[in-house]
């Protein structure tokens, strides 16, 4: 008994373990889509109605044919030639009508089949068109989403590159401004130092200026004395020059007189020599 109970409990546990797996399998099983009914066009509807009417008419004609055949059988049983002949004629007419109705039914069925197939084709075309439009809309939405992502990515990359470039420009400008500020500070310090030196050198400059003024005054006094003594010096120099020039003038006058006397003495000699030169020329010309 104990072993049987243990087996029963083991079986129940195994069933409990297997149950969730079945449920999971049932969940994973894909649902079957219901077969889409073909669209009923007005022409197909009219053809179906005409076929139904023909089928009903066939049933009625078949009943008439059966009745006519019964009459033929009854007339044959009675051996009534006239009655059998009329029943046979009625039966043949009923049979012909049944045949005609069947032909019409066959044509109607063919028409219904063609219209149904045409409706299926049109329905398939419409479904394909709808699927295409839905896919197009889906792709357009996806494209817009991808475009937004790509633009956002590009914008972030552009913003990073622009921020980097701006930071570089700002750093260069900051260095330039710092150098300008340092140079300005140096210039200001140099000016302050020069001003301090100038302020400390003012007493020395005053002494030097006083000395310069005294020297200028002395020079002015000297120039005045020189100017006063200049006429006396010029007069003395003139006297000395006149004394020196007097003997020189006398010597020059003597030399000029000697030259004039020599020229006067040499003049007759020159004239005689010229006459002597001219005489032979005149004699040659006369001969």
Residue frames as qw, qx, qy, qz and C-alpha x, y, z in Angstrom:
[[0.000, 0.885, 0.466, 0.000, 0.00, 0.00, 0.00],
 [0.313, -0.790, 0.092, 0.519, 2.80, 2.39, 0.88],
 [0.399, -0.150, 0.590, 0.685, 4.54, 1.72, -2.41],
 [0.215, 0.610, 0.679, 0.347, 1.32, 2.37, -4.34],
 [0.125, -0.931, -0.264, 0.220, 0.83, 5.70, -2.58],
 [0.387, -0.584, 0.330, 0.632, 4.40, 6.72, -3.38],
 [0.364, 0.170, 0.687, 0.605, 3.88, 5.85, -7.06],
 [0.089, 0.807, 0.569, 0.133, 0.67, 7.86, -7.13],
 [0.230, -0.888, -0.039, 0.397, 2.36, 10.91, -5.63],
 [0.415, -0.330, 0.518, 0.671, 5.26, 10.60, -8.10],
 [0.294, 0.449, 0.705, 0.462, 2.82, 10.45, -11.04],
 [0.028, -0.914, -0.400, 0.062, 0.91, 13.53, -9.81],
 [0.337, -0.740, 0.188, 0.551, 4.18, 15.45, -9.45],
 [0.405, -0.044, 0.644, 0.647, 5.27, 14.48, -12.96],
 [0.181, 0.691, 0.639, 0.284, 1.89, 15.59, -14.32],
 [0.174, -0.923, -0.192, 0.285, 2.22, 18.90, -12.45],
 [0.384, -0.518, 0.397, 0.653, 5.66, 19.42, -13.98],
 [0.335, 0.194, 0.722, 0.574, 4.47, 18.57, -17.50],
 [0.138, 0.795, 0.582, -0.097, 1.39, 20.82, -17.33],
 [0.056, -0.836, 0.057, 0.543, 3.26, 24.20, -17.61],
 [0.278, -0.260, 0.686, 0.620, 5.17, 22.90, -20.64],
 [0.239, 0.499, 0.794, 0.253, 1.89, 22.16, -22.40],
 [0.038, 0.893, 0.340, -0.293, 0.60, 25.61, -21.56],
 [0.195, -0.663, 0.351, 0.631, 3.76, 27.19, -22.92],
 [0.284, 0.043, 0.800, 0.527, 3.47, 25.14, -26.10],
 [0.173, 0.711, 0.680, 0.046, -0.13, 26.23, -26.45],
 [0.059, -0.875, -0.076, 0.475, 0.93, 29.86, -26.05],
 [0.247, -0.477, 0.555, 0.636, 3.68, 29.56, -28.66],
 [0.414, 0.348, 0.787, 0.296, 1.41, 27.93, -31.24],
 [0.045, 0.127, -0.208, -0.969, 0.54, 30.58, -33.84],
 [0.485, 0.448, 0.538, -0.525, -3.08, 31.37, -34.45],
 [0.355, 0.251, 0.735, 0.521, -4.51, 30.38, -37.78],
 [0.193, 0.270, -0.042, -0.942, -5.93, 33.22, -39.72],
 [0.575, 0.457, 0.610, -0.298, -9.46, 32.78, -40.94],
 [0.417, 0.202, 0.630, 0.624, -9.69, 32.34, -44.70],
 [0.146, 0.388, 0.039, -0.909, -10.67, 35.63, -46.21],
 [0.524, 0.536, 0.653, -0.106, -13.97, 35.40, -48.06],
 [0.337, 0.181, 0.469, 0.796, -13.85, 36.55, -51.66],
 [0.180, 0.338, 0.163, -0.909, -15.51, 39.90, -52.28],
 [0.373, 0.515, 0.770, 0.054, -19.01, 39.52, -53.81],
 [0.032, -0.130, 0.292, 0.947, -19.34, 41.83, -56.79],
 [0.553, 0.326, 0.233, -0.731, -22.76, 42.94, -58.09],
 [0.593, 0.364, -0.560, -0.449, -22.29, 40.85, -61.26],
 [0.244, 0.130, -0.948, 0.157, -21.43, 37.75, -59.20],
 [0.302, 0.169, 0.655, -0.672, -24.46, 38.35, -57.00],
 [0.636, 0.365, -0.062, -0.677, -26.77, 38.58, -60.04],
 [0.519, 0.320, -0.757, -0.235, -25.22, 35.47, -61.62],
 [0.036, 0.047, -0.925, 0.376, -25.66, 33.51, -58.37],
 [0.476, 0.261, 0.438, -0.716, -29.30, 34.56, -58.10],
 [0.654, 0.387, -0.352, -0.547, -29.93, 33.49, -61.73],
 [0.351, 0.247, -0.903, 0.014, -28.26, 30.12, -61.03],
 [0.206, 0.072, 0.798, -0.562, -30.47, 29.57, -57.97],
 [0.617, 0.345, 0.131, -0.695, -33.55, 30.30, -60.05],
 [0.591, 0.382, -0.617, -0.353, -32.42, 27.86, -62.75],
 [0.143, 0.150, -0.948, 0.241, -31.72, 25.18, -60.18],
 [0.407, 0.211, 0.604, -0.652, -35.23, 25.64, -58.73],
 [0.650, 0.427, -0.171, -0.604, -36.66, 25.51, -62.25],
 [0.390, 0.331, -0.850, -0.128, -34.69, 22.31, -62.88],
 [0.154, 0.021, 0.888, -0.433, -36.26, 20.71, -59.83],
 [0.568, 0.374, 0.316, -0.661, -39.71, 21.64, -61.10],
 [0.602, 0.472, -0.461, -0.450, -38.95, 20.34, -64.61],
 [0.180, 0.250, -0.948, 0.085, -37.53, 17.14, -63.17],
 [0.370, 0.174, 0.729, -0.549, -40.79, 16.66, -61.20],
 [0.644, 0.470, -0.006, -0.603, -42.80, 17.21, -64.39],
 [0.444, 0.441, -0.741, -0.243, -40.58, 14.73, -66.25],
 [0.066, -0.090, 0.951, -0.290, -41.10, 12.12, -63.53],
 [0.525, 0.330, 0.485, -0.617, -44.84, 12.65, -63.67],
 [0.614, 0.517, -0.311, -0.510, -44.82, 12.29, -67.47],
 [0.272, 0.342, -0.898, -0.050, -42.82, 9.06, -67.23],
 [0.301, 0.088, 0.831, -0.459, -45.31, 7.68, -64.74],
 [0.626, 0.450, 0.164, -0.616, -48.13, 8.47, -67.18],
 [0.499, 0.479, -0.640, -0.336, -46.23, 6.71, -69.96],
 [0.042, 0.173, -0.966, 0.186, -45.80, 3.65, -67.73],
 [0.450, 0.255, 0.630, -0.579, -49.51, 3.67, -66.80],
 [0.634, 0.507, -0.139, -0.567, -50.55, 3.97, -70.46],
 [0.366, 0.396, -0.827, -0.159, -48.32, 1.06, -71.39],
 [0.169, -0.011, 0.914, -0.369, -49.81, -0.98, -68.56],
 [0.549, 0.423, 0.440, -0.571, -53.35, -0.26, -69.84],
 [0.449, 0.114, 0.734, 0.498, -52.21, -0.87, -73.42],
 [0.283, 0.863, 0.359, -0.212, -53.79, 2.35, -74.51],
 [0.640, 0.232, 0.269, 0.681, -51.95, 3.46, -77.62],
 [0.090, 0.819, 0.219, 0.523, -53.46, 6.91, -77.78],
 [0.527, -0.848, -0.001, -0.056, -52.81, 7.61, -74.12],
 [0.806, -0.311, 0.201, 0.462, -49.29, 6.24, -74.31],
 [0.529, 0.483, 0.247, 0.653, -48.54, 8.34, -77.37],
 [0.123, -0.893, -0.095, -0.421, -49.63, 11.58, -75.60],
 [0.697, -0.701, 0.102, 0.110, -47.73, 10.61, -72.46],
 [0.794, -0.003, 0.216, 0.568, -44.62, 9.86, -74.52],
 [0.319, 0.698, 0.175, 0.617, -44.87, 13.24, -76.26],
 [0.377, -0.889, 0.002, -0.259, -45.28, 15.03, -72.89],
 [0.827, -0.461, 0.151, 0.285, -42.34, 13.05, -71.48],
 [0.692, 0.274, 0.197, 0.638, -40.07, 13.92, -74.42],
 [0.066, 0.831, 0.101, 0.543, -40.96, 17.62, -74.09],
 [0.601, -0.793, 0.066, -0.077, -40.30, 17.53, -70.36],
 [0.858, -0.185, 0.179, 0.445, -36.99, 15.76, -71.01],
 [0.497, 0.549, 0.160, 0.652, -36.04, 18.42, -73.57],
 [0.209, -0.892, -0.023, -0.401, -36.89, 21.19, -71.11],
 [0.781, -0.596, 0.116, 0.148, -34.85, 19.49, -68.39],
 [0.785, 0.121, 0.186, 0.578, -31.93, 19.19, -70.81],
 [0.244, 0.741, 0.121, 0.614, -32.22, 22.86, -71.78],
 [0.465, -0.858, 0.028, -0.218, -32.40, 23.92, -68.12],
 [0.857, -0.366, 0.146, 0.332, -29.35, 21.81, -67.33],
 [0.626, 0.393, 0.155, 0.656, -27.43, 23.44, -70.17],
 [0.053, -0.847, -0.053, -0.527, -28.44, 26.85, -68.89],
 [0.706, -0.705, 0.063, 0.001, -27.41, 25.83, -65.37],
 [0.842, -0.055, 0.133, 0.519, -24.04, 24.65, -66.69],
 [0.374, 0.608, 0.116, 0.691, -23.56, 28.00, -68.48],
 [0.353, -0.857, -0.031, -0.374, -24.67, 29.87, -65.35],
 [0.836, -0.498, 0.064, 0.219, -22.29, 27.85, -63.19],
 [0.709, 0.222, 0.121, 0.658, -19.47, 28.62, -65.59],
 [0.077, 0.768, 0.098, 0.628, -20.37, 32.31, -65.45],
 [0.606, -0.780, 0.002, -0.157, -20.56, 32.23, -61.64],
 [0.874, -0.233, 0.080, 0.419, -17.18, 30.45, -61.51],
 [0.526, 0.451, 0.106, 0.713, -15.60, 33.00, -63.83],
 [0.170, -0.825, -0.055, -0.536, -17.05, 35.91, -61.88],
 [0.771, -0.636, 0.006, 0.035, -15.96, 34.33, -58.59],
 [0.807, -0.027, 0.082, 0.584, -12.42, 33.85, -59.87],
 [0.277, 0.634, 0.108, 0.714, -12.39, 37.39, -61.21],
 [0.448, -0.827, -0.050, -0.337, -13.61, 38.61, -57.82],
 [0.860, -0.416, 0.023, 0.297, -10.85, 36.59, -56.12],
 [0.645, 0.277, 0.092, 0.706, -8.26, 38.11, -58.43],
 [0.007, -0.759, -0.087, -0.646, -9.59, 41.61, -57.77],
 [0.673, -0.729, -0.040, -0.116, -9.70, 40.89, -54.05],
 [0.848, -0.178, 0.044, 0.497, -6.10, 39.64, -54.19],
 [0.421, 0.509, 0.098, 0.744, -5.12, 42.75, -56.12],
 [0.297, -0.819, -0.071, -0.486, -6.84, 44.98, -53.59],
 [0.816, -0.566, -0.010, 0.120, -5.23, 43.08, -50.71],
 [0.759, 0.079, 0.062, 0.643, -1.82, 43.35, -52.36],
 [0.173, 0.676, 0.098, 0.709, -2.38, 47.05, -52.96],
 [0.535, -0.795, -0.057, -0.282, -3.45, 47.54, -49.35],
 [0.866, -0.355, 0.020, 0.350, -0.42, 45.60, -48.12],
 [0.594, 0.346, 0.088, 0.721, 1.81, 47.65, -50.39],
 [0.091, -0.784, -0.074, -0.610, 0.32, 50.90, -49.13],
 [0.723, -0.687, -0.029, -0.064, 0.62, 49.72, -45.52],
 [0.840, -0.124, 0.052, 0.526, 4.24, 48.70, -46.09],
 [0.370, 0.577, 0.100, 0.721, 4.90, 52.01, -47.79],
 [0.356, -0.827, -0.035, -0.433, 3.44, 53.91, -44.84],
 [0.852, -0.497, 0.011, 0.166, 5.44, 51.72, -42.44],
 [0.742, 0.135, 0.079, 0.652, 8.65, 52.31, -44.37],
 [0.125, 0.735, 0.085, 0.661, 7.94, 56.04, -44.57],
 [0.573, -0.788, -0.003, -0.222, 7.41, 56.19, -40.80],
 [0.879, -0.292, 0.080, 0.367, 10.57, 54.16, -40.24],
 [0.574, 0.436, 0.096, 0.686, 12.47, 56.38, -42.66],
 [0.143, -0.841, -0.027, -0.521, 11.33, 59.47, -40.77],
 [0.756, -0.651, 0.067, 0.006, 12.39, 57.91, -37.48],
 [0.841, -0.029, 0.130, 0.525, 15.77, 56.87, -38.93],
 [0.344, 0.667, 0.101, 0.653, 16.14, 60.31, -40.47],
 [0.393, -0.862, 0.023, -0.320, 15.46, 61.96, -37.12],
 [0.853, -0.449, 0.126, 0.235, 18.03, 59.66, -35.47],
 [0.726, 0.257, 0.152, 0.619, 20.60, 60.32, -38.20],
 [0.107, 0.799, 0.066, 0.588, 20.01, 64.07, -38.00],
 [0.599, -0.788, 0.060, -0.132, 20.27, 63.98, -34.22],
 [0.872, -0.215, 0.153, 0.412, 23.51, 61.99, -34.49],
 [0.537, 0.484, 0.149, 0.674, 24.88, 64.37, -37.12],
 [0.163, -0.878, -0.058, -0.447, 23.77, 67.35, -35.07],
 [0.738, -0.663, 0.094, 0.090, 25.50, 66.00, -31.96],
 [0.801, 0.017, 0.186, 0.569, 28.68, 65.30, -33.94],
 [0.302, 0.686, 0.156, 0.644, 28.53, 68.77, -35.51],
 [0.402, -0.877, -0.025, -0.261, 27.92, 70.38, -32.12],
 [0.826, -0.452, 0.123, 0.315, 30.93, 68.53, -30.64],
 [0.667, 0.258, 0.203, 0.669, 33.17, 69.54, -33.55],
 [0.063, 0.807, 0.151, 0.567, 31.95, 73.16, -33.36],
 [0.592, -0.804, 0.005, -0.056, 32.44, 73.28, -29.59],
 [0.828, -0.214, 0.156, 0.494, 35.99, 71.93, -30.03],
 [0.475, 0.486, 0.207, 0.704, 36.77, 74.52, -32.72],
 [0.198, -0.875, -0.119, -0.426, 35.27, 77.34, -30.61],
 [0.743, -0.647, 0.038, 0.167, 37.27, 76.20, -27.57],
 [0.746, 0.060, 0.172, 0.641, 40.45, 76.25, -29.67],
 [0.217, 0.688, 0.186, 0.666, 39.69, 79.78, -30.90],
 [0.455, -0.855, -0.080, -0.237, 38.89, 80.98, -27.37],
 [0.825, -0.414, 0.065, 0.380, 42.11, 79.44, -26.05],
 [0.594, 0.293, 0.173, 0.729, 44.16, 81.19, -28.75],
 [0.043, -0.793, -0.164, -0.585, 42.41, 84.51, -28.05],
 [0.664, -0.744, -0.076, -0.002, 42.91, 84.07, -24.31],
 [0.787, -0.183, 0.092, 0.581, 46.66, 83.50, -24.81],
 [0.370, 0.522, 0.202, 0.742, 46.87, 86.54, -27.09],
 [0.295, -0.843, -0.147, -0.426, 45.02, 88.74, -24.58],
 [0.781, -0.579, -0.038, 0.231, 47.19, 87.44, -21.74],
 [0.678, 0.065, 0.120, 0.723, 50.34, 88.34, -23.67],
 [0.105, 0.686, 0.201, 0.692, 48.89, 91.79, -24.41],
 [0.540, -0.811, -0.133, -0.183, 48.02, 92.30, -20.73],
 [0.813, -0.363, 0.018, 0.456, 51.51, 91.20, -19.67],
 [0.507, 0.317, 0.156, 0.786, 53.15, 93.57, -22.19],
 [0.159, -0.795, -0.194, -0.552, 50.87, 96.39, -20.96],
 [0.709, -0.695, -0.091, 0.079, 51.83, 95.59, -17.35],
 [0.754, -0.095, 0.075, 0.646, 55.52, 95.63, -18.29],
 [0.267, 0.560, 0.192, 0.760, 55.11, 98.98, -20.09],
 [0.404, -0.828, -0.173, -0.348, 53.24, 100.44, -17.12],
 [0.793, -0.522, -0.036, 0.312, 55.93, 99.18, -14.72],
 [0.627, 0.153, 0.129, 0.753, 58.65, 100.65, -16.94],
 [0.020, 0.721, 0.203, 0.662, 56.83, 103.99, -17.07],
 [0.601, -0.782, -0.129, -0.108, 56.41, 104.03, -13.29],
 [0.803, -0.283, 0.035, 0.523, 60.10, 103.21, -12.84],
 [0.440, 0.391, 0.175, 0.789, 61.06, 105.97, -15.28],
 [0.230, -0.819, -0.198, -0.487, 58.76, 108.42, -13.49],
 [0.731, -0.658, -0.076, 0.161, 60.35, 107.47, -10.15],
 [0.705, -0.032, 0.112, 0.699, 63.84, 107.97, -11.60],
 [0.192, 0.621, 0.236, 0.722, 62.75, 111.29, -13.08],
 [0.454, -0.836, -0.177, -0.253, 61.34, 112.42, -9.76],
 [0.772, -0.513, 0.031, 0.374, 64.58, 111.44, -7.95],
 [0.618, 0.119, 0.222, 0.744, 66.71, 113.12, -10.65],
 [0.070, 0.900, 0.322, 0.285, 64.90, 116.51, -10.50],
 [0.416, -0.870, 0.078, 0.252, 67.25, 118.15, -7.85],
 [0.628, -0.224, 0.452, 0.593, 70.35, 117.11, -9.86],
 [0.396, 0.571, 0.509, 0.508, 68.77, 118.51, -13.00],
 [0.117, -0.973, -0.199, -0.025, 68.08, 121.81, -11.22],
 [0.519, -0.673, 0.279, 0.448, 71.76, 122.08, -10.24],
 [0.561, 0.087, 0.562, 0.602, 72.87, 121.23, -13.79],
 [0.222, 0.800, 0.455, 0.323, 70.42, 123.81, -15.18],
 [0.275, -0.942, -0.013, 0.193, 71.82, 126.48, -12.83],
 [0.575, -0.402, 0.442, 0.558, 75.34, 125.63, -13.95],
 [0.465, 0.417, 0.585, 0.517, 74.25, 125.83, -17.58],
 [0.033, 0.946, 0.307, 0.101, 72.65, 129.23, -16.99],
 [0.411, -0.810, 0.197, 0.370, 75.86, 130.53, -15.38],
 [0.572, -0.110, 0.564, 0.586, 77.97, 129.20, -18.24],
 [0.335, 0.682, 0.533, 0.371, 75.58, 130.81, -20.75],
 [0.137, -0.978, -0.118, 0.102, 75.87, 134.16, -18.96],
 [0.511, -0.582, 0.386, 0.501, 79.68, 133.94, -19.02],
 [0.527, 0.218, 0.616, 0.543, 79.62, 133.10, -22.72],
 [0.173, 0.878, 0.405, 0.187, 77.35, 136.08, -23.40],
 [0.299, -0.905, 0.100, 0.286, 79.72, 138.40, -21.50],
 [0.568, -0.293, 0.537, 0.551, 82.69, 137.02, -23.46],
 [0.437, 0.519, 0.593, 0.434, 80.88, 137.51, -26.77],
 [0.002, 0.974, 0.225, -0.003, 80.07, 141.09, -25.87],
 [0.421, -0.744, 0.311, 0.416, 83.72, 141.78, -25.00],
 [0.567, 0.019, 0.627, 0.534, 84.82, 140.16, -28.24],
 [0.308, 0.766, 0.498, 0.264, 82.34, 142.25, -30.22],
 [0.153, -0.973, -0.009, 0.174, 83.63, 145.43, -28.58],
 [0.464, -0.589, 0.487, 0.448, 87.30, 144.52, -29.31],
 [0.697, 0.360, 0.556, 0.275, 86.58, 143.45, -32.91],
 [0.357, 0.922, 0.112, 0.096, 86.68, 146.97, -34.52],
 [0.266, -0.853, 0.426, 0.139, 90.05, 147.72, -32.89],
 [0.677, -0.191, 0.660, 0.264, 91.46, 144.42, -34.11],
 [0.629, 0.615, 0.436, 0.191, 90.17, 145.03, -37.65],
 [0.148, 0.985, -0.093, -0.007, 91.75, 148.49, -37.77],
 [0.432, -0.668, 0.573, 0.196, 95.12, 147.16, -36.60],
 [0.715, 0.109, 0.645, 0.245, 94.97, 144.37, -39.19],
 [0.500, 0.823, 0.251, 0.098, 94.17, 146.87, -41.93],
 [0.075, -0.938, 0.323, 0.105, 97.17, 149.02, -40.97],
 [0.581, -0.394, 0.674, 0.230, 99.47, 145.99, -41.01],
 [0.686, 0.412, 0.567, 0.196, 98.14, 144.92, -44.43],
 [0.323, 0.945, 0.052, 0.011, 98.62, 148.44, -45.86],
 [0.282, -0.798, 0.502, 0.180, 102.21, 148.50, -44.63],
 [0.642, -0.119, 0.720, 0.235, 102.89, 145.11, -46.23],
 [0.605, 0.620, 0.487, 0.112, 101.15, 145.98, -49.57],
 [0.098, 0.952, -0.106, -0.269, 103.06, 149.34, -50.20],
 [0.241, -0.579, 0.676, 0.388, 106.51, 147.86, -51.14],
 [0.532, 0.194, 0.805, 0.178, 104.84, 145.12, -53.22],
 [0.419, 0.830, 0.348, -0.119, 102.94, 147.70, -55.27],
 [0.002, 0.877, -0.346, -0.334, 106.15, 149.67, -55.91],
 [0.405, -0.306, 0.802, 0.314, 107.97, 146.52, -57.14],
 [0.530, 0.483, 0.694, 0.067, 105.12, 145.65, -59.48],
 [0.284, 0.925, 0.100, -0.230, 105.13, 149.17, -60.94],
 [0.174, -0.711, 0.572, 0.370, 108.86, 148.96, -61.55],
 [0.490, 0.002, 0.837, 0.244, 108.53, 145.64, -63.35],
 [0.474, 0.713, 0.515, -0.048, 105.78, 146.99, -65.60],
 [0.125, 0.927, -0.169, -0.310, 107.89, 150.04, -66.58],
 [0.318, -0.479, 0.740, 0.348, 110.87, 147.81, -67.46],
 [0.530, 0.299, 0.782, 0.134, 108.65, 145.62, -69.62],
 [0.376, 0.867, 0.277, -0.175, 107.20, 148.62, -71.47],
 [0.029, -0.834, 0.423, 0.353, 110.72, 150.00, -72.22],
 [0.422, -0.219, 0.831, 0.289, 111.89, 146.62, -73.54],
 [0.522, 0.555, 0.648, 0.017, 108.85, 146.41, -75.81],
 [0.246, 0.932, 0.009, -0.268, 109.50, 149.91, -77.19],
 [0.182, -0.662, 0.636, 0.352, 113.15, 149.06, -77.91],
 [0.442, -0.008, 0.873, 0.207, 112.24, 145.72, -79.66],
 [0.525, 0.663, 0.419, -0.329, 109.51, 147.27, -81.86],
 [0.331, 0.779, -0.349, -0.403, 111.80, 148.75, -84.64],
 [0.154, -0.373, 0.898, 0.174, 113.75, 145.49, -84.86],
 [0.487, 0.302, 0.804, -0.155, 110.51, 143.51, -85.37],
 [0.485, 0.766, 0.151, -0.395, 109.31, 145.89, -88.09],
 [0.150, 0.695, -0.611, -0.350, 112.64, 145.62, -90.00],
 [0.292, -0.129, 0.946, 0.062, 112.57, 141.82, -89.88],
 [0.533, 0.515, 0.615, -0.269, 109.00, 141.85, -91.21],
 [0.399, 0.798, -0.164, -0.420, 109.98, 144.11, -94.12],
 [0.052, -0.509, 0.820, 0.256, 112.89, 141.82, -94.96],
 [0.415, 0.140, 0.897, -0.067, 110.54, 138.80, -95.13],
 [0.496, 0.689, 0.404, -0.342, 107.96, 140.62, -97.34],
 [0.160, 0.747, -0.398, -0.508, 110.55, 142.00, -99.95],
 [0.134, -0.223, 0.905, 0.335, 111.59, 138.64, -101.51],
 [0.365, 0.448, 0.803, -0.145, 107.92, 137.67, -101.84],
 [0.337, 0.811, 0.143, -0.457, 107.12, 140.91, -103.77],
 [0.041, 0.611, -0.632, -0.476, 110.16, 140.42, -106.08],
 [0.256, 0.024, 0.954, 0.157, 109.08, 136.89, -106.91],
 [0.384, 0.635, 0.611, -0.276, 105.61, 138.10, -107.65],
 [0.255, 0.797, -0.154, -0.525, 106.86, 140.83, -110.05],
 [0.014, -0.442, 0.806, 0.393, 109.11, 138.38, -111.98]]
